[in-house]
């Protein structure tokens, strides 16, 4: 691998779903981790249960599979999501007003997720992932 030949010590996949990280691990002779793995494991140090606010409800099955790969299926599973139009998130970098359009829906979902996690038990690990999506669409 090019990174090994150039003297790198590790590979970090900077995309939350860690796409391709298992493939890279199979051929690399160096540590490989990703943003999703690092974030989920760090969250385990802060609390007993995990929760995710996603930018798309369709990503929930991927996140459940990802948590399972990291041995975290019993640590949570609630996924709240926000719906955005294509290009809306990158467009938020255009000014403070646009950033609030993105931040507010995330904040609302995070607050709902925290409230839900304190009001009830975590999901059962054998439930269908699609039944664990608690989507509260936000207006773009």
Secondary structure as UniProt FT lines:
FT   HELIX           2..5
FT   TURN            6..7
FT   STRAND          10..13
FT   TURN            16..17
FT   TURN            19..20
FT   HELIX           21..27
FT   STRAND          31..34
FT   HELIX           35..46
FT   STRAND          50..54
FT   HELIX           57..59
FT   HELIX           60..69
FT   TURN            70..71
FT   HELIX           73..75
FT   STRAND          76..81
FT   TURN            86..87
FT   HELIX           88..91
FT   HELIX           92..94
FT   HELIX           96..119
FT   TURN            125..126
FT   HELIX           129..132
//
